[in-house]
Structure formats: C-alpha cells, structure tokens
Amino acid sequence: MSMLKAIILAAGKGERMKSKVPKVLHKVMDKMMIDYVLKAAEQAGVSNNIVIVGHQSAMVKAKIGEKADRFVLQKEQLGTGHAVMQAEEYIEDNDKVLILCGDTPLIEANTLKEFVKWHNEKENAMTVLSVDMENPFGYGRIIRDGEGLLKIAEHKDCNEEELKVTEINTGVYVFNGKVLKDALKKIQNNNSQGEYYLTDTVEIIKSNKMGSTGVYKAKDSNEFMGINSKLQLSYANEIMKKRINEYHMQNGVTIEDPSSTYISADAVIAADTVIMPSTIIQGETEIGTDCIIGPNARINNCIIKDGVTIDSSTLLNSYVDNYTTVGPYAYIRPNSKIGEHVKIGDFVEIKNSSIDDGTKVSHLTYVGDSDVGKSVNFGCGTVTVNYDGKNKFRTKIGDNAFIGCNTNLVAPVVVNEGAFTAAGSTITDDVPAGSLSIARSKQINKIGWAETKNK
C-alpha cells in the first residue's frame, strides 16, 4: 500500500543566525520554524515524517518530541543528498516521499497538497517544486529544455546564462520510493562544495531512464523564504503575522490595528470579537464571540468564553468564563479558573485559584492557591497569605462572604458562607458562617505624644 512519507531536513547549524540555538528551533511568532513545516506536512496528507537531525541533535529531538515519527542522525553535513541517504532504510519501494526543509515556516499545506496531487496525476518518478523569485541569489535554478525539466543548477555551480534564470528550486520534492533509493546510490560529490546534492537526482533519473521528471510551479515565493539570519527571521514574522491577522479578519474578527497585533497560528477566535491595539495572543488560546481584548493585553494558552473584556492585562494558562471583566493591569497566573460575571479589577493578581460566578475582586488584591465561592466581595488590599517559606497552603472562601479592606487571610484557613471580615484584620482561624471576624489591635490614642516627641 502506497504511503506518503516526509523527510524533513533539520540537521544544519545555521551559522548566520549567530545563535547557540539550532536554526530550525528559532521561532516565527511563538512557534518553532519546524513546527510549521510539520503541521503543513500533516495537513497535506503525510502519514509518517522522518526528521534528519545533526547539529545539536539532542536539543532538536527534545524540542520536537513526539511531533516527529522518527529521527535520523546525519553525523556529518555533506549536502542534501547525503541527508536523505540517512533515511534510506525507512523508505519502501511503493512509498511517495516528500522532501521538505525545516527552515521554511511559511510553506502552506494547500501548496503541498496540490503539488503531490499534480505529481501523482502526471505519474512522475520525481517532481520538484519551483517558484519565480525576483531576487534568486543563493537559490538553485530550474533549467528547462524543450521537453521540460533539464536539470537543477546550484547557484555556486551556475554559468553566466543560468544565473539569469529567476525560476528557482524551493528545495521541496516528491519522489517515488524506489526511484529515490536507486538515484541516491548514484549521486557523486564532484562539485565545487564536495557535497552530495539531491538536485543531481534529476539528471540521474533522466539519464538512467528511471521515469519522468517534472516541475510544479507555486504561486507565492514568500512560502519558500529560507530563514538564514535574524534579519530574515524578522521578515518571516511580519509575513506570518499579516497572514494570520488577515485570516481572522476574513472570519469576522475585528482587529483595530493589525500592525501591532500578534496572534498565534494555533489561536482560535470567534466572530464579532474585537482585538484592540498592542495585543499579543499566544499558544493554543481560544476566544469566544463578542469579547473585547486589549489594548495592551497578553493572553497565552487560555480559554476565554463569550462576552469577556480583558483590558491591559496578562493571562497565562487559565480559563475565563462568560461576561467576566479583567483589568486593567490584572495578572492571571497559571491554573486559574474565573467564573461568569466576575470582576477582576486593577492591580489584582490571581494564581492557581478558582473564582466562582459573580465574585468581585476589584483592586489591589492577591488571591493565590484559593477556592472562592459565588458572589464574594473582596475589599481593596486583601492578601491570601499562602506561603510560609517552605510550603503552600490553600484558602477557602464560601458563597456571599465579604472580605474587608486590607484583610490578610493566613492559609490554611476557611471563611465560611456569608461571613464577614473586618477591615485591617489578619485572619488565622476559620470564620463560621454568617459571622463577623475582627482580628486587629485595639486603637489607643496617646494625647500630646507628638509634641513630646518633637521636643
């Protein structure tokens, strides 16, 4: 049975990145470059991917993890042909093999899907994906003759006439499995770099009559922008940002200032939500309909339900239910769950806590490691004292409790349903339901004390 496999080249060091991080692990928006390639391959129908690793292979393998079906080590980087040779034992004769570069994050799944479809319809032994590029410097050129593809000439090996060609090799190929394996055995390294070029397979297949070769020309050269420096990385970020923002706007999201808005490729945003300027939405965040997000908000891996307003605040790995308001200047830390119609006001920090429906935490308050019931009111300056220097403890507050201003709740402690704490109290014991707890020193006024002190 024929299977579409992908071999993804990710062994290079990327010296021009001037970084200790391997090139394919650098991020476009908030995802590694190779993540985009793996995702596009999957969406194009690849059922098994093989990632060729080399430079800092342990780091690359650790970062990619289970997103790769198999890793293969290229101990020496001796060219693209040599890289593919390392995976030869995992290629079956009846496979279709898609060759991809791990540093092309802008590649689109639909392009790959149409490319493979065209290859199959033409019954080619090998097809190369090309594109016209305004400035083809550094890219291999597609050299055609009257019958079609003659050869692929690497830039460094091009003659003067070939350098004028603007149709370039994107580095993406699809091969029939047996043809690829047979061609790999015949590749030589008699070129200016002393490397084994995968491009040489074109002439090998043609001269040995292994089957037909072809060229499928893509439309958008941006998809094949190789990222070799931090400058090129910034160009890719801008293209990806524009692509993502346009997708959401076409699907009914209002983005008031696309130039200052950064949205992850994995984010899901419902129609009729408004994204205000200078907002960053990262990870697998999901945002419902009729929300107002921003300005100056950062949301990472959160679920935000319908009708939520988030103003100038940071939310990380948390859940916010319908019609809740957050901010301005609030900080929702990981593992927090905020209910419906909740108010989280200015300079409030919530951490690893659940806040039930209708509760108000209006300002200048820290709620950490707490379970808060419905319709609780927090006065300004409340602190749940959850850490004794060694261990963390939880605070529990029942429904309809009222926490007075500047209350310290020293965990573990329970404020039961409908209880009150007096302003300025430090609560160390449980408060019974419906009680008022006062835990502060009696006020003493020393008449004339200031005059004595001044003398």
C-alpha positions in Angstrom: 0.0 0.0 0.0 1.3 3.4 -1.0 2.1 5.8 1.9 3.0 9.5 1.7 6.1 10.0 3.9 8.0 13.2 4.6 11.7 13.6 5.1 12.4 16.9 6.8 15.9 18.3 6.7 16.8 19.8 10.0 20.5 19.0 10.5 22.1 22.4 9.7 23.7 24.7 12.2 22.6 27.9 10.7 25.8 29.9 11.3 24.4 33.2 10.1 21.8 33.1 12.8 24.7 33.7 15.2 23.0 31.8 18.0 23.6 28.7 20.1 20.1 27.6 19.2 19.9 25.4 16.1 18.3 27.2 13.2 15.0 25.2 12.9 14.2 25.8 16.6 14.1 29.6 16.2 10.6 30.9 16.4 8.3 32.7 14.0 5.6 34.4 16.0 5.5 31.9 19.0 6.2 28.6 17.2 9.4 27.0 16.1 10.1 27.1 12.4 10.0 23.3 12.1 6.6 23.2 13.8 5.0 25.0 10.8 6.6 22.6 8.4 5.5 19.5 10.4 1.9 20.9 10.6 1.8 21.7 6.8 3.0 18.2 6.0 0.4 16.6 8.2 -2.4 18.7 6.7 -1.2 17.8 3.2 -1.7 14.1 4.0 1.7 12.9 5.2 1.2 9.9 7.5 4.8 9.4 8.6 7.5 12.0 9.0 11.2 11.5 9.4 13.3 14.4 10.7 17.0 14.4 9.8 19.0 15.9 12.7 22.6 16.8 13.0 23.9 19.9 14.8 22.8 19.8 18.5 20.6 16.8 17.6 19.7 16.2 21.3 18.2 19.7 21.6 16.4 19.4 18.3 14.9 16.0 19.3 13.9 17.2 22.7 12.1 20.3 21.4 10.3 18.5 18.6 9.5 15.4 20.7 6.5 13.3 19.6 5.6 15.6 16.7 8.2 13.6 14.7 7.6 9.9 13.9 11.3 9.2 13.6 14.6 11.0 14.0 17.6 10.1 11.9 21.1 11.4 12.7 23.3 12.9 10.0 26.7 12.9 11.7 28.4 14.9 9.0 26.6 17.6 7.0 27.7 16.6 3.5 24.8 18.0 1.5 21.1 17.5 0.9 21.5 14.2 -0.9 23.7 12.9 1.9 21.0 13.9 4.4 18.3 12.0 2.6 20.6 9.0 2.3 20.5 8.6 6.1 16.8 7.8 5.9 17.0 5.3 3.0 16.3 2.2 5.1 12.9 3.7 6.1 11.7 4.2 2.5 9.6 1.5 0.9 9.6 0.9 -2.8 5.9 1.9 -3.2 6.1 5.0 -0.9 5.7 8.5 -2.1 8.4 10.6 -0.4 8.0 14.3 0.2 11.3 16.2 0.9 11.0 19.4 2.9 13.3 21.9 4.5 12.8 22.6 8.2 13.6 26.3 7.9 10.7 27.2 5.6 8.0 28.1 8.1 5.8 30.0 5.6 5.0 27.0 3.5 1.3 26.3 3.1 -0.4 22.9 3.4 -2.6 23.6 0.3 0.5 24.2 -1.8 2.0 20.8 -0.7 -1.4 19.1 -1.3 -1.7 20.4 -4.8 2.0 19.6 -5.5 1.6 15.9 -4.5 -1.7 15.7 -6.4 0.0 17.0 -9.6 2.9 14.6 -9.2 0.5 11.7 -8.9 -1.6 12.8 -11.9 1.4 13.1 -14.1 2.7 9.7 -12.9 6.2 11.2 -12.5 9.1 9.5 -10.9 10.2 12.8 -9.3 8.8 16.3 -9.2 10.4 19.4 -8.0 8.5 22.4 -6.6 9.6 25.7 -8.1 8.7 29.3 -7.9 9.6 32.6 -9.6 11.7 34.8 -7.3 12.5 38.4 -8.0 15.9 38.1 -6.4 17.1 34.5 -6.8 20.5 35.0 -5.4 21.7 31.9 -3.5 19.0 29.6 -4.9 19.4 26.7 -7.3 17.9 27.4 -10.7 15.4 25.4 -12.7 16.9 24.8 -16.1 14.4 23.7 -18.7 14.7 22.4 -22.2 12.1 21.8 -24.9 10.7 18.7 -23.1 10.5 20.2 -19.6 13.0 19.9 -16.8 16.6 19.6 -17.9 18.4 20.0 -14.6 18.7 21.9 -11.3 21.8 24.0 -11.2 23.1 25.0 -7.7 23.8 28.8 -7.5 27.5 28.3 -6.9 27.8 26.0 -10.0 25.7 28.1 -12.4 27.2 29.6 -15.5 26.5 33.2 -16.5 23.4 32.3 -18.5 21.9 30.1 -15.8 22.3 32.9 -13.2 19.8 35.0 -15.2 17.1 32.4 -14.6 14.5 33.5 -12.0 12.7 30.2 -11.6 14.3 28.7 -8.5 14.3 25.3 -6.8 12.4 25.6 -3.5 14.1 22.5 -2.0 10.8 20.7 -2.0 10.5 17.4 -3.9 8.3 14.4 -4.2 9.8 11.1 -5.3 8.5 7.6 -5.9 10.2 5.5 -3.2 12.1 3.0 -5.4 13.3 5.7 -7.8 14.6 7.8 -4.9 16.5 4.9 -3.4 18.1 3.9 -6.7 19.0 7.5 -7.6 20.6 8.1 -4.2 23.1 5.3 -4.8 24.3 7.1 -7.9 24.9 10.6 -6.5 28.5 11.8 -6.6 30.2 14.7 -4.9 32.2 16.1 -7.8 31.1 19.7 -7.4 32.6 22.9 -6.0 31.5 22.1 -2.5 32.4 18.4 -2.4 28.8 17.7 -1.3 26.1 15.2 -2.4 23.4 17.3 -3.9 19.8 15.9 -4.0 19.4 18.1 -7.1 21.6 15.7 -9.0 18.9 13.1 -8.9 17.2 14.9 -11.8 19.9 14.1 -14.3 20.4 10.6 -12.8 16.7 9.7 -13.2 16.7 11.1 -16.8 19.9 9.5 -17.9 19.1 6.1 -16.4 15.5 6.2 -17.8 14.0 5.6 -14.3 10.9 7.6 -15.1 9.6 11.0 -15.9 10.6 14.2 -14.0 8.6 17.3 -13.7 8.3 20.8 -12.3 5.3 22.2 -10.4 5.4 25.9 -10.1 4.0 27.5 -7.0 2.4 31.0 -7.0 3.8 32.7 -3.9 7.6 33.0 -3.4 7.1 34.0 0.2 6.2 30.5 1.1 9.7 29.3 0.4 11.7 32.1 2.1 14.6 30.3 3.7 15.5 31.7 7.1 19.3 32.1 7.5 19.6 35.1 9.7 17.8 37.0 12.4 17.0 39.7 9.8 15.3 37.1 7.6 13.6 35.8 10.7 12.0 39.2 11.3 10.8 39.3 7.6 9.1 35.9 8.1 7.5 37.2 11.3 5.9 40.1 9.5 4.6 37.9 6.7 3.2 35.3 9.2 1.6 38.0 11.4 -0.1 39.5 8.3 -1.3 36.1 7.1 -2.8 35.2 10.5 -4.4 38.5 11.1 -6.0 38.6 7.7 -7.4 35.1 8.3 -9.1 36.2 11.4 -10.5 39.4 9.9 -11.9 37.4 7.0 -13.7 35.2 9.5 -15.4 38.1 11.3 -12.9 39.2 14.0 -12.3 43.0 14.2 -8.6 43.8 14.6 -8.3 47.5 15.1 -4.5 47.8 14.4 -3.1 44.7 12.6 0.4 46.2 12.6 0.6 46.0 16.4 -1.4 42.8 16.9 0.3 39.4 17.2 -1.8 36.2 17.1 -0.5 32.7 17.3 -1.2 30.4 14.3 -2.9 28.0 16.7 -5.2 30.5 18.3 -9.0 30.2 17.7 -11.1 33.4 17.8 -14.8 33.6 17.2 -16.6 36.2 15.0 -17.6 39.6 16.5 -14.7 39.7 18.9 -12.7 43.0 18.9 -8.9 42.9 19.2 -7.6 46.3 20.3 -4.1 47.6 19.6 -0.9 46.2 21.0 -2.4 42.8 21.9 -0.5 39.5 21.9 -2.4 36.2 21.7 -0.1 33.2 22.1 -0.3 29.4 22.1 -3.5 27.4 21.7 -5.7 30.2 23.1 -9.4 30.0 22.3 -11.5 33.2 22.5 -15.3 33.3 22.1 -17.6 35.7 20.5 -18.4 39.3 21.5 -15.2 39.8 23.5 -13.1 42.9 23.8 -9.4 42.1 24.1 -6.9 44.8 24.8 -5.5 47.2 24.4 -2.1 46.0 25.7 -3.3 42.5 26.6 -1.2 39.4 26.6 -3.0 36.0 26.6 -1.1 32.7 26.5 -2.8 29.3 26.2 -6.1 30.4 27.8 -9.7 29.6 27.2 -11.8 32.8 27.1 -15.5 32.4 26.7 -18.1 34.8 25.3 -18.6 38.4 26.1 -15.4 38.8 28.1 -13.5 42.1 28.4 -9.7 42.0 29.0 -8.1 45.4 29.4 -4.3 45.8 29.6 -3.7 42.6 31.4 -1.7 39.3 31.3 -3.4 35.9 31.4 -1.4 32.6 31.3 -2.8 29.1 31.1 -6.1 29.9 32.6 -9.9 29.8 32.0 -12.3 32.8 32.0 -16.0 32.2 31.7 -18.7 34.3 30.1 -19.2 38.0 30.6 -16.3 38.5 33.0 -14.1 41.6 33.0 -10.4 41.5 33.7 -8.2 44.5 34.3 -6.8 47.0 33.6 -3.4 45.8 34.9 -4.5 42.5 36.2 -2.3 39.3 36.2 -4.0 35.9 35.9 -1.3 33.3 36.5 -1.4 29.6 35.5 -4.1 27.2 36.6 -6.7 29.8 37.5 -10.4 29.4 36.7 -12.5 32.5 36.7 -16.3 32.1 36.6 -19.1 34.0 34.9 -19.9 37.7 35.6 -16.8 38.0 37.7 -14.9 41.3 38.1 -11.1 41.1 38.3 -10.0 44.7 38.7 -6.9 46.8 38.5 -3.7 45.5 40.1 -5.2 42.2 41.0 -3.2 39.0 40.8 -4.9 35.6 40.7 -2.7 32.4 40.9 -3.7 28.8 40.9 -7.2 29.7 42.2 -10.9 29.2 41.3 -13.2 32.2 41.4 -16.9 31.3 41.2 -19.6 33.3 39.5 -20.5 36.8 40.4 -17.5 37.5 42.6 -15.8 40.9 42.7 -12.0 41.3 43.2 -11.9 45.0 42.3 -8.4 46.2 43.1 -5.0 45.8 44.7 -5.6 42.2 45.8 -3.7 39.0 45.7 -5.6 35.7 45.6 -3.3 32.7 45.5 -4.0 29.0 46.0 -7.6 29.7 46.8 -11.1 28.4 46.2 -13.5 31.3 46.2 -17.3 30.8 46.1 -20.1 32.8 44.4 -20.8 36.5 44.9 -17.9 37.1 47.2 -16.7 40.7 47.6 -13.0 41.4 48.2 -12.1 44.8 49.7 -9.1 46.7 48.5 -5.7 45.4 49.6 -6.7 41.8 50.5 -4.0 39.2 50.6 -4.3 35.4 50.8 -1.1 34.5 52.7 -0.4 31.2 51.1 3.3 30.6 51.7 5.1 30.0 55.0 8.6 30.0 53.4 8.5 26.2 52.8 5.0 25.1 51.9 2.0 26.4 50.0 -1.5 26.3 51.7 -5.0 26.9 50.3 -7.6 29.4 51.4 -11.3 28.6 51.0 -14.0 31.3 51.0 -17.7 30.4 50.9 -20.5 32.0 48.9 -21.6 35.5 49.7 -18.7 36.2 52.0 -17.5 39.8 52.4 -13.7 40.3 52.9 -12.9 43.7 54.3 -10.2 46.0 53.0 -6.6 45.1 53.9 -7.5 41.7 55.2 -4.8 39.1 55.5 -6.1 35.5 55.2 -3.3 33.3 56.6 -3.7 29.9 55.0 -4.8 27.2 55.6 -8.0 29.0 56.6 -11.7 28.8 55.7 -14.1 31.8 55.6 -17.5 30.1 55.6 -20.6 31.1 53.7 -21.9 34.6 54.3 -19.2 35.5 56.8 -17.6 39.0 57.1 -14.0 40.0 58.0 -13.4 43.4 59.4 -11.1 45.8 57.6 -7.5 45.5 58.6 -7.9 42.0 60.1 -5.3 39.2 60.0 -7.4 36.1 59.9 -5.6 33.0 61.2 -8.6 30.8 62.3 -11.6 29.6 60.4 -14.6 32.1 60.3 -18.0 30.5 61.0 -20.9 31.0 58.5 -22.6 34.3 59.0 -20.1 35.6 61.5 -18.0 38.8 61.6 -14.4 38.2 62.4 -12.3 41.1 63.8 -8.6 40.4 64.2 -6.8 43.7 64.9 -5.3 45.5 67.9 -7.4 47.9 69.9 -6.8 51.6 68.9 -5.0 53.6 71.6 -4.7 57.4 71.3 -1.8 59.0 73.2 -2.8 62.6 73.7 0.2 65.1 73.3 2.6 62.4 72.2 3.7 64.3 69.0 4.5 67.4 70.9 6.7 65.5 73.4 8.5 63.7 70.5 9.2 67.0 68.7 10.9 68.4 71.8 
